[in-house]
Amino acid sequence: MSAKAMHPLPRVQLDGLRADLFAVLERLPIPAEVFAADGSSLFVNQAFTEIFGIDAGQVVGDLNVRTDPYLNDQMGLAGPLASVFSGDTAILRDVRVPWEEIDQRHLVHGEVTAGLETYQDIACLPLRDVAGDLAYVVTLFVTRHVYEVHRAVLSARQYIETHWRDEFDLDLIAGHAGISRHHLSRLFRRFLGKTPYRHYQDVKIAQVQRALRDAGLTVSEAFASSGVAYAGGYARAFRRVLGLTPTQFRAGGAPADPATAVQSGAEAARPDDEDRMFRIVDLLPIPVQVFRSDGEAAFINQAVLRAWNLRDSRDIVGSYNLRSDPLVNDEHGLREYIERAFAGETVLVPDVRIPLETFWESYQKASPADDPGAIYTDILNFPVRDATGRLSHVMSVFLTSRVYRGRPEVARAREYLANHWREPFDVDVVADLVSLSSSQLGRVFKRETRQTLYGYYQEMKITRLKELLRNPELSVSQAFTACGLAHWGNATRFFKEKVGMTPTQYRAILHDGHSPEPVAPSAAQVLPTEKN
């Protein structure tokens, strides 16, 4: 029996869960919006209003995403939106945030967003009712690139991270960045999702964490070495961020004295809140894992079981700890990302290869006929806090970025080229990797993909080049060099053939604030897409 047959997409009385759905999304630190089946906006969370600077009343009940001419025509989203509202799960890749249009409609930003270049991935997640009809579309907005038009934020962040031992002084930091304190606070919130002072606190707490790992220091000395007093507010801030007291953290996450220890974030959250969150997460059609503040797996949704061909969540929930897994932390080099997430930061980990073979070997769930292929995903990790503001859970959302399946030799060749696109093309290296002669590989690759191996390699480079051309900090020549290409010659001609304009024209149109292509994401940029 296939994983999809074992774990069919959930269909429930969604009207009864509507309040729960909105309550759970309200706790997320990333923008979220819910649409009815007809495209009308039903809900936006607080993160949405803060980051986009729009009051909920300006959107909810006023915007219809299916009939809005700017979104459908000028941004070219008509095709992807039609697919989403027919029931497809989709991730719209690298969609430019239309700050100018937002400013014009709502008159809320002014100089704050002038010239701002922000690109987001938008996860569009359909929810169905018991009859199988589309009830809602949940959208999550994941900021991928913010090009540094407003360098003040990066300058202020660097100043804080360099002068973390000093007393916090917003006027001094804003003066260093060259803007007003109010302007800096708004930009900081938009770019980093937190205030300058919260970032200052997080930097301090990260220093305390490092010091606590030194067994030669007492807890008080670890705090003092980080420029704060153990008896002060930072001990409470430490508990708020990590869900553990400093003593519990040093003991590896276990309460030093269960009778008197402060409750962890998971314990402080009411059971009904946790159950509600799990119930809503289970409805989402993309893989989501939820961990408690000590790293223990608390919940995985049915989409994880379907996607990874696992049979039972009990193999993971209650028996797996993300923070102590050497494969994920060390072999895959994700320790820093994971610790940042459990310190209360929203972290996007790009293009992680999901080790399905390891999962299947560990849990013995794959049949010999199953071929896992290669799945790469962006993992969005963000904190979920309880009513007191204490970190109670970390949620990991898996946004599939690329999948290699089909004939094994072709899948491995495509995966290799996508991961080694900066290196000079060498067909013999790829052929040796897949145990075919170069001529055999060329024939098989073209038969399955309808393009040559070298053509596929060139397209990888052009895709990366287009990404770099969006960055106003790089010249066209520098963008070419970063991709291992010569600005003049075959690469420029190939770019014009594929994109329909020269790289310089492409850059000029980007900087005019208009998309150079049929805007919204092309078919290759809408991933994954599956009929539910």
C-alpha positions as CSV (number, residue, x, y, z in Angstrom):
1,M,0.0,0.0,0.0
2,S,1.4,3.4,-0.9
3,A,2.0,6.1,1.6
4,K,-0.7,8.3,0.0
5,A,-3.2,5.5,0.3
6,M,-2.3,5.0,4.0
7,H,-2.5,8.7,4.8
8,P,-5.2,10.3,2.6
9,L,-5.5,14.1,2.8
10,P,-7.6,15.1,5.8
11,R,-11.2,16.3,5.1
12,V,-13.0,17.8,8.1
13,Q,-15.8,20.1,9.1
14,L,-13.6,23.1,8.6
15,D,-16.3,25.6,9.6
16,G,-16.0,24.2,13.1
17,L,-12.3,24.8,13.1
18,R,-12.3,28.2,11.5
19,A,-11.7,30.0,14.9
20,D,-8.9,27.5,15.7
21,L,-7.3,28.0,12.3
22,F,-7.2,31.8,12.8
23,A,-5.9,31.4,16.4
24,V,-3.0,29.2,15.4
25,L,-2.0,31.4,12.5
26,E,-2.1,34.4,14.8
27,R,0.7,32.9,16.8
28,L,3.0,32.6,13.8
29,P,5.8,35.1,13.5
30,I,5.6,35.1,9.6
31,P,2.8,36.8,7.6
32,A,-0.2,34.5,7.0
33,E,-3.5,35.2,5.2
34,V,-6.6,33.0,4.7
35,F,-8.9,33.2,1.6
36,A,-12.3,31.8,1.0
37,A,-12.9,29.6,-2.0
38,D,-14.1,32.6,-4.0
39,G,-10.8,34.4,-3.3
40,S,-12.0,36.9,-0.7
41,S,-9.7,37.6,2.2
42,L,-11.0,36.3,5.5
43,F,-8.0,36.8,7.9
44,V,-4.5,38.2,8.2
45,N,-2.4,37.7,11.3
46,Q,-0.5,40.3,13.3
47,A,2.8,39.5,11.6
48,F,1.1,40.4,8.3
49,T,-0.1,43.8,9.5
50,E,3.3,44.6,11.0
51,I,5.5,43.6,8.1
52,F,3.4,45.0,5.3
53,G,2.2,48.0,7.4
54,I,-1.5,47.4,6.5
55,D,-4.4,47.3,9.0
56,A,-6.4,44.1,8.9
57,G,-9.5,46.1,8.0
58,Q,-7.8,47.4,4.8
59,V,-7.6,43.8,3.5
60,V,-10.1,41.5,5.2
61,G,-13.5,41.8,3.5
62,D,-12.0,44.3,0.9
63,L,-9.5,42.3,-1.1
64,N,-10.4,39.5,-3.5
65,V,-7.2,37.9,-4.8
66,R,-9.0,36.2,-7.7
67,T,-10.4,39.4,-9.2
68,D,-7.8,42.0,-8.2
69,P,-6.5,43.4,-11.5
70,Y,-3.1,44.3,-10.2
71,L,-2.3,40.9,-8.8
72,N,-3.7,39.0,-11.8
73,D,-2.7,41.1,-14.7
74,Q,0.2,43.4,-13.8
75,M,1.9,40.9,-11.6
76,G,0.9,38.0,-13.8
77,L,-0.5,35.8,-11.1
78,A,-3.7,34.9,-12.9
79,G,-2.4,31.4,-13.9
80,P,-0.9,30.4,-10.6
81,L,-3.9,31.7,-8.6
82,A,-6.3,29.8,-10.9
83,S,-4.4,26.6,-10.2
84,V,-4.3,27.3,-6.4
85,F,-8.1,27.9,-6.3
86,S,-8.7,24.8,-8.3
87,G,-7.2,22.9,-5.3
88,D,-3.4,22.7,-6.2
89,T,-0.8,23.0,-3.5
90,A,1.8,25.4,-4.8
91,I,4.8,27.5,-3.7
92,L,5.2,30.7,-5.8
93,R,8.9,31.3,-5.9
94,D,10.7,34.6,-5.7
95,V,7.6,36.9,-6.1
96,R,8.6,40.5,-5.8
97,V,6.7,42.4,-3.1
98,P,4.9,45.3,-4.8
99,W,5.7,47.9,-2.2
100,E,4.9,50.8,-4.5
101,E,1.3,49.4,-5.1
102,I,0.9,48.8,-1.3
103,D,2.0,52.3,-0.6
104,Q,-0.4,53.8,-3.2
105,R,-3.4,51.8,-2.0
106,H,-2.9,52.2,1.7
107,L,-0.7,55.3,2.1
108,V,1.1,53.7,5.0
109,H,4.8,53.5,4.2
110,G,6.1,56.6,2.5
111,E,9.9,56.8,2.5
112,V,10.2,53.6,4.4
113,T,9.8,51.4,1.3
114,A,11.1,53.7,-1.3
115,G,13.3,51.6,-3.6
116,L,12.9,48.5,-1.5
117,E,13.6,45.2,-3.2
118,T,12.0,42.3,-1.4
119,Y,11.3,38.8,-2.8
120,Q,9.2,36.2,-1.2
121,D,8.1,32.6,-1.6
122,I,4.4,32.3,-1.1
123,A,3.1,28.9,0.1
124,C,-0.5,28.4,-1.0
125,L,-2.1,25.6,0.9
126,P,-5.7,24.5,0.1
127,L,-7.9,23.1,2.9
128,R,-10.9,20.9,1.9
129,D,-14.2,20.1,3.6
130,V,-15.7,16.7,4.2
131,A,-17.2,16.7,0.7
132,G,-13.8,17.3,-0.8
133,D,-14.6,20.8,-1.9
134,L,-12.2,23.7,-1.4
135,A,-13.0,25.5,1.8
136,Y,-10.0,27.8,2.4
137,V,-6.6,28.7,1.0
138,V,-4.0,29.4,3.6
139,T,-1.0,31.5,2.4
140,L,2.3,31.8,4.2
141,F,4.7,34.6,3.1
142,V,8.4,33.6,3.4
143,T,10.9,36.4,2.8
144,R,13.7,35.1,0.8
145,H,15.7,38.1,-0.4
146,V,15.8,41.7,0.8
147,Y,18.3,43.6,-1.3
148,E,20.1,46.2,0.7
149,V,18.6,49.4,-0.5
150,H,18.1,50.4,3.1
151,R,21.6,49.6,4.4
152,A,20.7,51.3,7.7
153,V,19.2,48.0,9.0
154,L,22.3,46.0,8.3
155,S,24.5,48.8,9.6
156,A,22.5,48.9,12.9
157,R,22.4,45.1,13.2
158,Q,26.2,45.0,12.8
159,Y,26.6,47.8,15.3
160,I,24.5,45.9,17.9
161,E,26.4,42.6,17.3
162,T,29.7,44.4,17.6
163,H,28.8,46.5,20.7
164,W,26.7,44.0,22.5
165,R,28.6,44.5,25.7
166,D,27.5,48.2,25.8
167,E,24.3,49.4,27.3
168,F,21.5,49.5,24.8
169,D,21.0,53.0,23.3
170,L,18.5,53.3,20.4
171,D,19.5,56.9,19.7
172,L,23.1,56.0,19.4
173,I,22.4,53.0,17.2
174,A,20.0,55.0,15.0
175,G,22.6,57.8,14.7
176,H,25.2,55.3,13.6
177,A,22.8,54.1,10.9
178,G,22.0,57.6,9.9
179,I,18.3,57.6,10.3
180,S,15.7,58.4,13.0
181,R,15.0,55.9,15.8
182,H,11.4,55.6,14.7
183,H,12.3,54.9,11.1
184,L,15.0,52.4,12.2
185,S,12.5,50.5,14.4
186,R,10.0,50.1,11.6
187,L,12.6,48.9,9.1
188,F,14.2,46.5,11.7
189,R,10.8,45.0,12.4
190,R,10.1,44.6,8.7
191,F,13.5,43.1,7.8
192,L,14.2,41.0,10.9
193,G,10.8,40.5,12.4
194,K,11.8,42.0,15.8
195,T,12.7,45.3,17.4
196,P,16.3,46.5,17.8
197,Y,16.1,45.9,21.5
198,R,14.9,42.3,21.1
199,H,17.8,41.7,18.7
200,Y,20.1,43.2,21.3
201,Q,18.7,40.8,23.9
202,D,18.9,37.8,21.6
203,V,22.6,38.6,20.9
204,K,23.2,38.8,24.7
205,I,21.4,35.5,25.3
206,A,23.4,33.8,22.6
207,Q,26.6,34.9,24.3
208,V,25.2,33.6,27.6
209,Q,24.4,30.2,26.0
210,R,28.0,30.0,24.7
211,A,29.4,30.9,28.1
212,L,27.2,28.3,29.9
213,R,28.8,25.5,27.8
214,D,32.1,26.3,29.6
215,A,32.1,24.0,32.6
216,G,34.8,26.1,34.2
217,L,32.3,28.9,34.8
218,T,29.5,29.0,37.3
219,V,26.1,30.2,36.0
220,S,26.6,33.6,37.6
221,E,30.1,33.9,36.0
222,A,28.7,32.9,32.6
223,F,26.2,35.7,32.8
224,A,28.8,38.2,34.1
225,S,31.2,37.3,31.2
226,S,28.4,38.3,28.9
227,G,27.9,41.7,30.6
228,V,24.7,40.9,32.4
229,A,23.7,40.0,35.9
230,Y,22.3,36.6,36.6
231,A,19.9,38.1,39.2
232,G,18.5,40.6,36.6
233,G,16.0,40.5,33.9
234,Y,18.2,38.5,31.5
235,A,17.6,35.3,33.5
236,R,13.9,35.8,32.8
237,A,14.6,36.6,29.1
238,F,16.7,33.5,28.9
239,R,13.7,31.4,30.1
240,R,11.4,33.3,27.7
241,V,13.6,32.5,24.7
242,L,14.6,29.0,25.4
243,G,11.8,27.7,27.7
244,L,14.5,26.6,30.2
245,T,16.3,28.2,33.1
246,P,20.0,28.6,32.7
247,T,20.6,25.7,35.1
248,Q,18.3,23.5,33.1
249,F,20.0,24.5,29.9
250,R,23.4,23.6,31.3
251,A,22.0,20.2,32.5
252,G,21.1,19.4,28.9
253,G,17.5,20.5,28.9
254,A,16.2,18.5,31.9
255,P,15.0,20.4,35.0
256,A,17.6,20.3,37.7
257,D,14.9,20.0,40.4
258,P,11.5,18.9,39.0
259,A,9.8,19.9,42.2
260,T,10.9,23.5,42.1
261,A,12.0,24.1,38.5
262,V,10.3,26.7,36.4
263,Q,8.0,25.0,33.8
264,S,9.4,24.6,30.4
265,G,7.7,26.3,27.4
266,A,5.8,23.0,26.5
267,E,4.5,22.7,30.1
268,A,3.5,26.3,30.3
269,A,1.4,26.0,27.2
270,R,-2.1,24.8,28.0
271,P,-2.7,21.3,26.6
272,D,-5.8,22.5,24.7
273,D,-3.7,25.1,23.0
274,E,-1.2,22.4,21.9
275,D,-3.9,20.1,20.7
276,R,-5.5,22.9,18.7
277,M,-2.2,23.7,17.1
278,F,-1.5,20.0,16.2
279,R,-5.1,19.6,14.8
280,I,-4.6,22.6,12.5
281,V,-1.1,21.6,11.4
282,D,-2.4,18.2,10.5
283,L,-4.7,19.8,7.9
284,L,-1.8,21.4,6.0
285,P,-0.9,19.6,2.8
286,I,2.9,20.2,3.1
287,P,5.2,18.5,5.7
288,V,5.4,20.2,9.1
289,Q,7.1,19.0,12.2
290,V,6.7,20.6,15.7
291,F,9.3,20.3,18.4
292,R,9.2,21.2,22.0
293,S,11.7,23.8,23.4
294,D,14.1,21.1,24.4
295,G,14.2,19.7,20.8
296,E,11.9,16.7,21.3
297,A,9.6,15.9,18.4
298,A,6.1,16.7,19.6
299,F,4.1,16.2,16.4
300,I,4.4,15.5,12.7
301,N,1.5,15.9,10.3
302,Q,0.1,13.4,7.8
303,A,1.9,15.2,5.0
304,V,5.2,14.1,6.5
305,L,4.1,10.5,6.5
306,R,2.9,10.8,2.9
307,A,6.0,12.6,1.6
308,W,8.5,10.4,3.3
309,N,6.7,7.1,3.1
310,L,6.6,6.6,6.8
311,R,3.8,4.5,8.4
312,D,3.5,5.7,11.9
313,S,4.3,9.0,13.6
314,R,5.2,7.2,16.8
315,D,8.5,6.2,15.2
316,I,9.5,9.9,15.5
317,V,7.2,11.6,18.0
318,G,8.5,11.2,21.5
319,S,11.6,9.2,20.4
320,Y,13.5,11.8,18.3
321,N,15.3,14.9,19.4
322,L,16.3,17.4,16.7
323,R,18.9,19.3,18.9
324,S,20.8,16.1,19.7
325,D,20.7,14.4,16.3
326,P,24.3,14.2,15.0
327,L,23.3,13.5,11.4
328,V,21.3,16.7,11.1
329,N,23.5,18.9,13.3
330,D,26.9,17.8,12.2
331,E,26.9,15.7,9.0
332,H,24.4,18.1,7.4
333,G,25.9,21.1,9.1
334,L,22.7,22.5,10.4
335,R,23.7,23.0,14.1
336,E,23.9,26.8,13.8
337,Y,20.5,27.1,12.1
338,I,18.9,24.8,14.6
339,E,20.3,26.6,17.7
340,R,19.2,30.0,16.3
341,A,15.7,28.6,15.8
342,F,15.6,27.3,19.4
343,A,16.9,30.7,20.6
344,G,13.7,32.2,19.2
345,E,14.8,33.4,15.7
346,T,12.9,32.7,12.5
347,V,15.3,30.9,10.3
348,L,15.1,29.8,6.6
349,V,17.5,27.0,5.8
350,P,17.8,26.8,2.0
351,D,18.0,23.8,-0.2
352,V,18.5,21.0,2.3
353,R,18.7,17.5,0.9
354,I,16.2,15.3,2.7
355,P,18.0,12.0,3.6
356,L,15.1,9.7,2.8
357,E,17.4,6.7,2.5
358,T,18.5,7.2,6.2
359,F,14.9,7.6,7.4
360,W,13.9,4.4,5.6
361,E,16.9,2.5,6.9
362,S,16.2,3.7,10.4
363,Y,12.5,2.9,10.4
364,Q,12.6,0.0,7.8
365,K,9.5,1.5,6.1
366,A,10.6,1.4,2.4
367,S,9.9,-1.5,0.1
368,P,12.8,-2.7,-2.1
369,A,10.9,-1.3,-5.2
370,D,10.7,2.2,-3.8
371,D,13.1,4.7,-5.2
372,P,13.3,7.8,-3.0
373,G,15.0,9.9,-5.6
374,A,16.5,13.1,-4.3
375,I,14.3,15.8,-2.6
376,Y,15.6,19.2,-1.7
377,T,13.6,21.5,0.5
378,D,13.8,24.9,2.1
379,I,13.1,24.4,5.8
380,L,11.4,27.4,7.5
381,N,11.9,27.2,11.3
382,F,10.1,29.6,13.5
383,P,9.3,29.9,17.2
384,V,5.8,29.5,18.6
385,R,5.3,31.3,21.9
386,D,2.7,30.7,24.7
387,A,0.5,33.4,26.2
388,T,3.4,34.6,28.4
389,G,5.7,35.2,25.5
390,R,7.8,32.2,26.4
391,L,9.0,29.9,23.6
392,S,6.9,26.7,23.7
393,H,7.6,25.1,20.4
394,V,9.6,25.4,17.2
395,M,7.7,24.6,14.0
396,S,9.6,23.4,10.9
397,V,7.8,23.8,7.6
398,F,9.2,22.0,4.6
399,L,8.9,23.9,1.3
400,T,10.0,21.6,-1.5
401,S,12.4,23.4,-3.8
402,R,13.5,20.6,-6.3
403,V,12.9,16.9,-6.8
404,Y,14.9,14.5,-8.9
405,R,13.1,11.3,-9.9
406,G,12.8,9.1,-12.9
407,R,15.5,7.0,-14.4
408,P,18.2,6.9,-11.7
409,E,21.1,7.8,-14.0
410,V,19.3,10.9,-15.3
411,A,18.1,11.9,-11.8
412,R,21.6,11.6,-10.4
413,A,23.1,13.6,-13.3
414,R,20.5,16.4,-12.9
415,E,21.2,16.5,-9.1
416,Y,24.9,16.6,-9.7
417,L,24.7,19.5,-12.2
418,A,22.3,21.5,-10.0
419,N,24.8,21.2,-7.1
420,H,28.0,21.8,-9.1
421,W,26.8,24.5,-11.6
422,R,29.7,26.8,-10.6
423,E,32.3,24.3,-11.8
424,P,33.4,23.9,-15.4
425,F,31.2,21.5,-17.4
426,D,32.8,18.0,-17.8
427,V,30.6,15.3,-19.3
428,D,33.1,12.6,-18.3
429,V,32.9,13.4,-14.6
430,V,29.1,13.2,-14.7
431,A,29.1,10.0,-16.8
432,D,31.5,8.3,-14.4
433,L,29.3,9.4,-11.5
434,V,26.3,7.6,-13.0
435,S,28.3,4.6,-14.4
436,L,27.5,5.3,-18.1
437,S,29.7,6.3,-21.0
438,S,29.4,9.9,-22.0
439,S,27.6,9.0,-25.2
440,Q,25.2,6.7,-23.4
441,L,24.4,9.4,-20.8
442,G,23.9,12.0,-23.5
443,R,21.3,9.8,-25.3
444,V,19.5,8.8,-22.2
445,F,19.4,12.3,-20.8
446,K,18.0,13.9,-24.0
447,R,15.4,11.1,-24.4
448,E,14.1,11.7,-20.9
449,T,14.5,15.5,-20.5
450,R,14.3,16.6,-24.2
451,Q,17.4,18.7,-23.8
452,T,21.1,18.1,-23.8
453,L,23.2,17.7,-20.7
454,Y,25.1,20.8,-21.5
455,G,21.9,22.7,-22.2
456,Y,20.6,21.7,-18.8
457,Y,23.9,22.9,-17.2
458,Q,23.6,26.3,-19.1
459,E,20.1,26.7,-17.8
460,M,21.3,26.2,-14.2
461,K,23.8,29.0,-14.7
462,I,21.2,31.3,-16.3
463,T,18.8,30.8,-13.5
464,R,21.5,31.7,-10.9
465,L,22.5,34.7,-13.0
466,K,19.0,36.0,-13.1
467,E,18.9,35.8,-9.3
468,L,22.1,37.8,-9.0
469,L,21.0,40.4,-11.5
470,R,18.3,41.3,-9.0
471,N,20.9,42.5,-6.5
472,P,21.6,46.2,-7.1
473,E,24.8,45.9,-5.2
474,L,26.4,43.8,-8.0
475,S,27.2,45.1,-11.5
476,V,26.2,43.0,-14.5
477,S,29.8,42.0,-15.0
478,Q,30.2,41.0,-11.3
479,A,27.0,38.9,-11.5
480,F,28.5,37.1,-14.5
481,T,31.8,36.5,-12.7
482,A,30.0,35.1,-9.7
483,C,28.4,32.5,-12.0
484,G,31.7,31.6,-13.6
485,L,30.6,33.2,-16.9
486,A,32.2,35.8,-19.2
487,H,30.0,38.9,-19.6
488,W,30.6,39.0,-23.3
489,G,30.3,36.1,-25.7
490,N,28.3,32.9,-25.8
491,A,26.8,33.3,-22.3
492,T,25.2,36.7,-23.2
493,R,23.8,35.3,-26.4
494,F,22.4,32.3,-24.6
495,F,20.9,34.6,-22.0
496,K,19.2,36.7,-24.6
497,E,17.9,33.5,-26.4
498,K,16.4,32.1,-23.2
499,V,15.1,35.4,-21.6
500,G,14.3,37.4,-24.6
501,M,16.6,40.4,-23.7
502,T,20.2,41.1,-22.8
503,P,21.4,41.0,-19.2
504,T,21.6,44.8,-19.2
505,Q,18.1,45.1,-20.3
506,Y,16.9,42.6,-17.8
507,R,18.7,44.5,-15.0
508,A,17.2,47.9,-16.2
509,I,13.6,46.5,-16.2
510,L,14.1,45.1,-12.7
511,H,15.3,48.4,-11.4
512,D,12.3,50.1,-13.0
513,G,10.1,48.0,-10.7
514,H,8.5,45.9,-13.4
515,S,9.0,42.3,-14.1
516,P,10.8,41.4,-17.3
517,E,9.0,38.1,-17.8
518,P,5.4,36.9,-17.7
519,V,5.9,37.9,-14.2
520,A,4.7,35.7,-11.7
521,P,6.4,32.5,-11.3
522,S,6.8,30.3,-14.4
523,A,5.9,26.7,-14.3
524,A,9.4,25.9,-13.2
525,Q,9.0,28.3,-10.3
526,V,5.8,26.9,-8.9
527,L,6.7,24.0,-6.7
528,P,5.5,21.6,-5.7
529,T,2.1,21.2,-7.4
530,E,-0.1,18.3,-6.7
531,K,-3.8,17.6,-7.0
532,N,-5.2,16.9,-3.6
